[in-house]
Amino acid sequence: MPGTPATSAIPAIPATTREDGVAEAATAPAHQHQDKNKNPFSWRFTTPLFIGSALNPINSSLIATALLPIAHGVGVPIGQTAALVTALYLASAIAQPTAGKAAEVFGPRRVFLAGILLVALGGLVGGLAGDLPVLLVSRVLIGLGTSCAYPTAMLLIRGRARAAGLAKPPGGVLGGLQIAGIATASLGLPIGGALVGALGWRSVFFVNVPVALIALAATLTWVSPDGPLQRPLRWRHVAARLDVVGIAGFAAAMIALLLFLFALPTAHWYLLALSVALWVALVFWELRAATPFLDVRMLAANTALARTYLRFGLAMLCLYVVLFGITQWLEAVRGLSETQAGLLLLPMTLVSGLIVSPVSRRNLVRGPVIAAALACVAGAAGALVLSASAWIGWVVVITLVFGLVMGFVAAGNQTALYAQAPADQLGTAAGLLRTFGYVGSIASSAITGMVFHTSVSDHGVHQIAWIMLGVSLLLLLVSVLDRTLPRKAAS
């Protein structure tokens, strides 16, 4: 908040130890000192952070090809398995900023490790589950666990940069995190299709266990410990620093909003009214909180950061319409299998990866943000010509264009976030960025659900394209008119 010292939000943890900074190096093994002196951001340090950050976007789409086999396996209608998608979205939208706040209080490495353990537990529970309720518990655990990675990775990277005497980490490091944490979303479809085809639906849960164990071992070995916590830890003091009431209010307001969106086209207006009331109550609470979870004053004053959140949410809405809406159309109208439809989306990931790296290395902001909006407009316009008789290669062209969108959005907005967010609230701010992304993805699910409510058709995909075009034009306006966006972030 204005006038508040940067360290006041977490007074119990010395500033030199709470973010994997200088003091933690004193407790690190000798080989970590040597590694830091040679290259603070070696592959040993970044690998577990990238692996952990990729688990959330991949799991968000990994299960798409397994929903029908799961319905047959546990004996429920196919419509009920959609709750497995909802469960991870809800858990992730709430847990991302919560994990960031917890990392600011307890230390990012501790929260990162806790998240990895939750992912392994969730994968094991889901792989052994015999009914839908247990599978829902598994997806919630996976959502909570995978949500810990991205915001804590941002804090760990910033702490390592400060320890090395850098004002900002190398652009390539942030670029790698962007690829892992955002651009990998489209990988879930082909990976899930291959796993289900070869090993059955349980494999989309079990696969999390070995990956989580690898990330766990790598983190314990290569990421330096957090500094010591102040003792004793009193519950009331910890609850105040975490702002538990604020977290609970945010969760309740978000759940009510997301349930309203997921129920569309049936409008449960009481859920929307409840959500509005909870948001208003949350604002009043956070204005009085000593260490607010959602710093309303900061967001009101930092309109540049608020616009970054808005841009990211709008772009994710369009991207997830392509990931799920266009995929449904390919399967229902063009007769492609889940695996074939997933493979057609691979160019999106490949192109986004190629874009993110050079843009991030140059710390570019304004150019990529505007380029993302222009590509989004072009991709949405291209979707207007899709039809049952259209050349299938046109789908690849559209996914290539949205690969540009994904790459430019990831690089430009995350670099902007790093520069715009208050230093002592970077974890929460990074988590909120992902929350806005999930709100966009959930809105895309609501749109596709309404348009394809009775059947999937060419007319429906054209309706989706018009909606994407409108959203893209709004994204373009928000990007072009934002004069606070620098050409590039300071090195």
Secondary structure as the mmCIF struct_conf table of DSSP 4:
data_model
#
loop_
_struct_conf.conf_type_id
_struct_conf.id
_struct_conf.beg_label_comp_id
_struct_conf.beg_label_asym_id
_struct_conf.beg_label_seq_id
_struct_conf.end_label_comp_id
_struct_conf.end_label_asym_id
_struct_conf.end_label_seq_id
TURN_TY1_P TURN_TY1_P1 PRO A 2 GLY A 3
TURN_TY1_P TURN_TY1_P2 ALA A 6 ALA A 9
BEND BEND1 ILE A 10 ILE A 10
TURN_TY1_P TURN_TY1_P3 PRO A 11 ALA A 12
BEND BEND2 ILE A 13 ILE A 13
TURN_TY1_P TURN_TY1_P4 ALA A 15 GLU A 19
BEND BEND3 ASP A 20 ASP A 20
HELX_RH_AL_P HELX_RH_AL_P1 VAL A 22 ALA A 25
TURN_TY1_P TURN_TY1_P5 ALA A 26 THR A 27
BEND BEND4 ALA A 28 ALA A 28
HELX_RH_AL_P HELX_RH_AL_P2 ALA A 30 LYS A 38
TURN_TY1_P TURN_TY1_P6 PRO A 40 PHE A 41
HELX_RH_AL_P HELX_RH_AL_P3 TRP A 43 LEU A 62
HELX_RH_3T_P HELX_RH_3T_P1 ILE A 63 ALA A 66
HELX_RH_AL_P HELX_RH_AL_P4 LEU A 67 VAL A 74
TURN_TY1_P TURN_TY1_P7 GLY A 75 GLY A 75
HELX_RH_3T_P HELX_RH_3T_P2 ILE A 78 THR A 81
HELX_RH_AL_P HELX_RH_AL_P5 ALA A 82 PHE A 106
HELX_RH_AL_P HELX_RH_AL_P6 PRO A 108 LEU A 128
BEND BEND5 ASP A 131 ASP A 131
HELX_RH_AL_P HELX_RH_AL_P7 LEU A 132 THR A 146
TURN_TY1_P TURN_TY1_P8 SER A 147 CYS A 148
HELX_RH_AL_P HELX_RH_AL_P8 ALA A 149 ALA A 163
TURN_TY1_P TURN_TY1_P9 ALA A 164 GLY A 165
BEND BEND6 ALA A 167 LYS A 168
HELX_RH_AL_P HELX_RH_AL_P9 GLY A 171 GLY A 181
TURN_TY1_P TURN_TY1_P10 ILE A 182 ILE A 182
HELX_RH_3T_P HELX_RH_3T_P3 ALA A 183 LEU A 187
HELX_RH_AL_P HELX_RH_AL_P10 GLY A 188 LEU A 199
TURN_TY1_P TURN_TY1_P11 TRP A 201 ARG A 202
HELX_RH_AL_P HELX_RH_AL_P11 SER A 203 PHE A 206
TURN_TY1_P TURN_TY1_P12 VAL A 207 VAL A 207
HELX_RH_AL_P HELX_RH_AL_P12 ASN A 208 TRP A 222
BEND BEND7 VAL A 223 VAL A 223
HELX_LH_PP_P HELX_LH_PP_P1 SER A 224 GLN A 230
BEND BEND8 ARG A 231 PRO A 232
HELX_RH_AL_P HELX_RH_AL_P13 TRP A 235 LEU A 242
TURN_TY1_P TURN_TY1_P13 ASP A 243 ASP A 243
HELX_RH_AL_P HELX_RH_AL_P14 VAL A 244 ALA A 263
TURN_TY1_P TURN_TY1_P14 LEU A 264 PRO A 265
BEND BEND9 THR A 266 THR A 266
HELX_RH_AL_P HELX_RH_AL_P15 TRP A 269 ARG A 288
BEND BEND10 ALA A 290 THR A 291
BEND BEND11 PHE A 293 LEU A 294
HELX_RH_AL_P HELX_RH_AL_P16 VAL A 296 ALA A 301
HELX_RH_AL_P HELX_RH_AL_P17 THR A 303 TYR A 320
HELX_RH_PI_P HELX_RH_PI_P1 VAL A 321 ILE A 326
HELX_RH_AL_P HELX_RH_AL_P18 THR A 327 ALA A 332
TURN_TY1_P TURN_TY1_P15 VAL A 333 VAL A 333
BEND BEND12 ARG A 334 ARG A 334
HELX_RH_AL_P HELX_RH_AL_P19 GLU A 338 LEU A 344
TURN_TY1_P TURN_TY1_P16 LEU A 345 LEU A 345
HELX_RH_AL_P HELX_RH_AL_P20 LEU A 346 ARG A 361
TURN_TY1_P TURN_TY1_P17 ARG A 362 ASN A 363
STRN STRN1 LEU A 364 LEU A 364
HELX_RH_AL_P HELX_RH_AL_P21 ARG A 366 ALA A 383
TURN_TY1_P TURN_TY1_P18 LEU A 384 VAL A 385
TURN_TY1_P TURN_TY1_P19 ALA A 388 SER A 389
BEND BEND13 ALA A 390 ALA A 390
TURN_TY1_P TURN_TY1_P20 ILE A 392 ILE A 392
HELX_RH_AL_P HELX_RH_AL_P22 GLY A 393 GLN A 420
BEND BEND14 ALA A 421 ALA A 421
HELX_RH_3T_P HELX_RH_3T_P4 ALA A 423 GLN A 425
HELX_RH_AL_P HELX_RH_AL_P23 LEU A 426 VAL A 451
TURN_TY1_P TURN_TY1_P21 PHE A 452 PHE A 452
BEND BEND15 HIS A 453 THR A 454
HELX_RH_AL_P HELX_RH_AL_P24 ASP A 458 VAL A 480
TURN_TY1_P TURN_TY1_P22 LEU A 481 LEU A 481
TURN_TY1_P TURN_TY1_P23 ARG A 483 THR A 484
BEND BEND16 ARG A 487 ARG A 487
STRN STRN2 LYS A 488 LYS A 488
#
